[in-house]
Amino acid sequence: MHWRRGECVVYAKQKHSAAPGRRAREVDAAAKGESYSYVVDKFLLVKAVRDDGQVVLMTRRGKEHSVDADDPNLRKASLWQLWWHRHRYSEMRRSLAALEKAEV
C-alpha cells in the first residue's frame, strides 16, 4: 500500500487490561477471567513515510508511532470514519500544518 503524508488512517491496536473500554471490539477473556485482550481502532494521520518501509503516524496529541507500511492492522479511513471522526482528523491536520510551518 502506498501512503502519503497527511493521509487519514485507522490502526487496529491490540490491548490488554482488566476492563475494556466502550470502543473495544473482539474482546476475549483470559482463562481465569481476570483480564481481557481486545482491539481498539486508533484514528491517526500519516506524518511521514520513511525509505526503510516504515510509516510514522501521529496521534491527536502529537505522539508518534512507527509501523511497517504493509502492516495488516493499518488501513485508510473509510468515508464514514472520516465524517464521524472529522473533529479528530481536523485537529491532527492543524497540528501537522503547524509542524510543517515550523520546519520552514
ZAPA-338380 format. One record per residue (C-alpha): chain; x, y, z; residue number from 1; residue in three letters. Coordinates in nm, 4 decimals. Example, Ala and Ser with C-alpha at 12.3 -4.5 7.8 and 13.67 -1.06 7.14 Angstrom:
# residues 2
+-------+----------+----------+----------+-----+------+
! kette !       xx !       yy !       zz !  nr ! rest !
+-------+----------+----------+----------+-----+------+
!     A !   1.2300 !  -0.4500 !   0.7800 !   1 !  ALA !
!     A !   1.3670 !  -0.1060 !   0.7140 !   2 !  SER !
+-------+----------+----------+----------+-----+------+
END
This chain:
# residues 104
+-------+----------+----------+----------+-----+------+
! kette !       xx !       yy !       zz !  nr ! rest !
+-------+----------+----------+----------+-----+------+
!     A !   0.0000 !   0.0000 !   0.0000 !   1 !  MET !
!     A !   0.1233 !   0.3481 !  -0.0792 !   2 !  HIS !
!     A !   0.0893 !   0.6052 !   0.1945 !   3 !  TRP !
!     A !   0.1044 !   0.9841 !   0.1655 !   4 !  ARG !
!     A !   0.1859 !   1.2474 !   0.4248 !   5 !  ARG !
!     A !  -0.1332 !   1.3872 !   0.5763 !   6 !  GLY !
!     A !  -0.3439 !   1.0828 !   0.4909 !   7 !  GLU !
!     A !  -0.6101 !   0.9789 !   0.7457 !   8 !  CYS !
!     A !  -0.5652 !   0.6214 !   0.8644 !   9 !  VAL !
!     A !  -0.7026 !   0.3773 !   1.1201 !  10 !  VAL !
!     A !  -0.4751 !   0.1433 !   1.3141 !  11 !  TYR !
!     A !  -0.6271 !  -0.1590 !   1.4904 !  12 !  ALA !
!     A !  -0.4256 !  -0.1750 !   1.8124 !  13 !  LYS !
!     A !  -0.4212 !  -0.4893 !   2.0293 !  14 !  GLN !
!     A !  -0.4604 !  -0.4088 !   2.4001 !  15 !  LYS !
!     A !  -0.4835 !  -0.5928 !   2.7335 !  16 !  HIS !
!     A !  -0.6460 !  -0.4727 !   3.0561 !  17 !  SER !
!     A !  -0.8828 !  -0.5630 !   3.3376 !  18 !  ALA !
!     A !  -1.1672 !  -0.3554 !   3.1931 !  19 !  ALA !
!     A !  -1.2012 !  -0.2929 !   2.8185 !  20 !  PRO !
!     A !  -1.3432 !   0.0441 !   2.7148 !  21 !  GLY !
!     A !  -1.6563 !   0.1122 !   2.5125 !  22 !  ARG !
!     A !  -1.4660 !   0.1205 !   2.1809 !  23 !  ARG !
!     A !  -1.3212 !  -0.2279 !   2.2382 !  24 !  ALA !
!     A !  -1.4049 !  -0.4995 !   1.9893 !  25 !  ARG !
!     A !  -1.3031 !  -0.8639 !   1.9543 !  26 !  GLU !
!     A !  -1.2977 !  -0.8926 !   2.3342 !  27 !  VAL !
!     A !  -1.1554 !  -1.2196 !   2.4718 !  28 !  ASP !
!     A !  -1.1372 !  -1.3047 !   2.8424 !  29 !  ALA !
!     A !  -0.8263 !  -1.4639 !   2.9918 !  30 !  ALA !
!     A !  -0.8504 !  -1.8214 !   3.1227 !  31 !  ALA !
!     A !  -0.9472 !  -1.7127 !   3.4755 !  32 !  LYS !
!     A !  -1.1363 !  -1.4022 !   3.3610 !  33 !  GLY !
!     A !  -0.9091 !  -1.1554 !   3.5403 !  34 !  GLU !
!     A !  -0.8080 !  -0.9673 !   3.2263 !  35 !  SER !
!     A !  -0.9159 !  -0.9184 !   2.8688 !  36 !  TYR !
!     A !  -0.7474 !  -0.8833 !   2.5333 !  37 !  SER !
!     A !  -0.9209 !  -0.6704 !   2.2735 !  38 !  TYR !
!     A !  -0.8745 !  -0.4461 !   1.9717 !  39 !  VAL !
!     A !  -0.9284 !  -0.0691 !   1.9641 !  40 !  VAL !
!     A !  -0.9275 !   0.1423 !   1.6478 !  41 !  ASP !
!     A !  -0.6869 !   0.4353 !   1.6706 !  42 !  LYS !
!     A !  -0.7517 !   0.7275 !   1.4357 !  43 !  PHE !
!     A !  -0.4185 !   0.8644 !   1.3160 !  44 !  LEU !
!     A !  -0.2556 !   1.0758 !   1.0478 !  45 !  LEU !
!     A !   0.0451 !   0.9815 !   0.8343 !  46 !  VAL !
!     A !   0.3233 !   1.2189 !   0.9356 !  47 !  LYS !
!     A !   0.5990 !   1.0723 !   0.7202 !  48 !  ALA !
!     A !   0.6892 !   0.7759 !   0.5031 !  49 !  VAL !
!     A !   1.0453 !   0.6538 !   0.5532 !  50 !  ARG !
!     A !   1.2689 !   0.4928 !   0.2942 !  51 !  ASP !
!     A !   1.3071 !   0.1819 !   0.5128 !  52 !  ASP !
!     A !   0.9388 !   0.0876 !   0.4712 !  53 !  GLY !
!     A !   0.8177 !   0.2434 !   0.7948 !  54 !  GLN !
!     A !   0.5251 !   0.4844 !   0.8234 !  55 !  VAL !
!     A !   0.5327 !   0.7455 !   1.1001 !  56 !  VAL !
!     A !   0.1837 !   0.8007 !   1.2399 !  57 !  LEU !
!     A !   0.0751 !   1.0976 !   1.4508 !  58 !  MET !
!     A !  -0.1916 !   1.0991 !   1.7210 !  59 !  THR !
!     A !  -0.4264 !   1.3838 !   1.8032 !  60 !  ARG !
!     A !  -0.1964 !   1.4920 !   2.0859 !  61 !  ARG !
!     A !   0.1187 !   1.4813 !   1.8741 !  62 !  GLY !
!     A !   0.2620 !   1.1443 !   1.9763 !  63 !  LYS !
!     A !   0.4351 !   0.9455 !   1.7045 !  64 !  GLU !
!     A !   0.4245 !   0.5741 !   1.6284 !  65 !  HIS !
!     A !   0.6196 !   0.3887 !   1.3587 !  66 !  SER !
!     A !   0.4713 !   0.0843 !   1.1877 !  67 !  VAL !
!     A !   0.5524 !  -0.1150 !   0.8769 !  68 !  ASP !
!     A !   0.3881 !   0.0221 !   0.5646 !  69 !  ALA !
!     A !   0.2399 !  -0.3218 !   0.4928 !  70 !  ASP !
!     A !   0.1096 !  -0.3842 !   0.8478 !  71 !  ASP !
!     A !  -0.2308 !  -0.5573 !   0.8137 !  72 !  PRO !
!     A !  -0.3651 !  -0.3544 !   1.1095 !  73 !  ASN !
!     A !  -0.3131 !  -0.0284 !   0.9191 !  74 !  LEU !
!     A !  -0.5779 !   0.0871 !   0.6726 !  75 !  ARG !
!     A !  -0.7119 !   0.4046 !   0.5154 !  76 !  LYS !
!     A !  -1.0033 !   0.5647 !   0.6954 !  77 !  ALA !
!     A !  -1.3365 !   0.4996 !   0.5251 !  78 !  SER !
!     A !  -1.5629 !   0.7858 !   0.4200 !  79 !  LEU !
!     A !  -1.7873 !   0.7079 !   0.7164 !  80 !  TRP !
!     A !  -1.4927 !   0.7218 !   0.9575 !  81 !  GLN !
!     A !  -1.3686 !   1.0458 !   0.8021 !  82 !  LEU !
!     A !  -1.7084 !   1.2037 !   0.8573 !  83 !  TRP !
!     A !  -1.7801 !   1.0561 !   1.2014 !  84 !  TRP !
!     A !  -1.4333 !   1.1430 !   1.3400 !  85 !  HIS !
!     A !  -1.3877 !   1.4657 !   1.1446 !  86 !  ARG !
!     A !  -1.3108 !   1.6634 !   1.4639 !  87 !  HIS !
!     A !  -1.0209 !   1.4271 !   1.5472 !  88 !  ARG !
!     A !  -0.8767 !   1.4402 !   1.1981 !  89 !  TYR !
!     A !  -0.9145 !   1.8186 !   1.1705 !  90 !  SER !
!     A !  -0.7207 !   1.8643 !   1.4972 !  91 !  GLU !
!     A !  -0.4415 !   1.6419 !   1.3678 !  92 !  MET !
!     A !  -0.4310 !   1.8221 !   1.0326 !  93 !  ARG !
!     A !  -0.3930 !   2.1569 !   1.2111 !  94 !  ARG !
!     A !  -0.1096 !   2.0122 !   1.4221 !  95 !  SER !
!     A !   0.0624 !   1.8716 !   1.1142 !  96 !  LEU !
!     A !   0.0283 !   2.2069 !   0.9331 !  97 !  ALA !
!     A !   0.1808 !   2.3848 !   1.2332 !  98 !  ALA !
!     A !   0.4720 !   2.1379 !   1.2319 !  99 !  LEU !
!     A !   0.5275 !   2.1966 !   0.8608 ! 100 !  GLU !
!     A !   0.5216 !   2.5721 !   0.9139 ! 101 !  LYS !
!     A !   0.7762 !   2.5430 !   1.1979 ! 102 !  ALA !
!     A !   1.0085 !   2.3319 !   0.9787 ! 103 !  GLU !
!     A !   1.0258 !   2.6006 !   0.7090 ! 104 !  VAL !
+-------+----------+----------+----------+-----+------+
END
